[in-house]
Amino acid sequence: MSSINSEMIKLARESRGFNQAELCEGLDIAQGTISKIENKLMDCSDELLAKISTFLNYPISFFKRSDSIFPSSYLYYRRKISVGRKILSKSEARMNIIRMGVEKLIDQVELPEISLGHWDVEKMGSPELAAKFLREKWRVSKGRVENLTRLLEKNGIVVIHFDFETDKLDGLSFFTEKSQPIIFVNRMLPGDRLRFTIAHELGHLLMHIGQPIEFERDIENEAFDFASEFLVPIDEFSSEFQNVDLKFLANQKRYWMVSMASLVMKCKDNKLITENQSKYLFAQLSSLGYRKMEPPELAVERELPTLIKSIISIFQKELGYTMEQLADTTSLSRKDFEREFNMEPHGLRVIRRN
């Protein structure tokens, strides 16, 4: 029993969307038992652990993991409005579990070299300058970024499509304990918003996470400015600038693959249009229902990550793992493993270890 990590019981419980009382009811045990176990005031018997394992559908090995769990304060969300604590707890728990699995898997596979660094806005300049710097560092050619996800994966950043079970959370990013950057993006987002959210989270990774931030700074606005400049460089955009109407916005969206609403904001922020013009354009978009969903004929194809699925492919084809063995490696059931990690392949190579 001493090898059981009580924090993993809490993580498993929250990942399934249960509070302590609900888990106790499901296990038909006294109220407060789980609370005492999670707070390390009571040992968890082997019999009770077996019941917890069965009820929450995690293998016994899951509860013996010694991984650190990232607290909420460590995580940067891109959210539209406040989200219920229960939804946040469930998402945070699942992302922690996926992070642990990613760290376990990449220990034996060499990812592309991480080429990111850090940008101090107060010392080095604006988010827009940070975006220009990173485009140059990554040798992004002029014009649109054809496949943003592929570009990030090429530079060592893991992108994961994630089910937040709400449309009120768009994305989240962090560095693992081994400094591996990971971006979680809401898998239900349309293609244009998905690209912008990934770029937004890239801005957080570059400018904010792991750096001291003054309280008065608006890091969400900084990440927005970074994403806008990274995806739509103002020098190139303004060179093609015309009278801003819905036709112009539609044509620009077709090329840059971002939403018309974000292009209106870019025009306003760079004083290409007035405040009143932006209000009029937003009113037009709203009246047509384009603030919620832009025209289907302008839909941007959703980019799919390929890096994680490639790791799985390497384990299977070069290291001889079965899907069950991969699930065991990450202390998950096969069903959970496939749901969380089943993505498209991308070329990697094994690290040869003694």
ABEGO torsion letter per residue (X at the ends): XAABBAAAAAAAAAAAGBBAAAAAAAAGBBBGAAAAAAAGABBBBAAAAAAAAAAAGBBAAAAABABBBBBAAABBBBBABBBBAAAAAAAAAAAAAAAAAAAAAAAABBBBBBBAEBBBAAAAEBAAAAAAAAAAAAGBBBEBBABAAAAAAAAGBBBBBBBAGBAABABBBBBBAAGBBBBBBBAABBAAAAAAAAAAAAAAAAAABGBBBBAABBAAAAAAAAAAAAABBAAAAAAABBBBBAAAAAAAAAAAGBBAAAAAAAAAAAGABBAAAAAAAAAAAAAAGAAABBBAAABBBBBBBAAAAAAAAAAAAAAGBBAAAAAAAAGBBAAAAAAAABBBBBBBBBBBBX
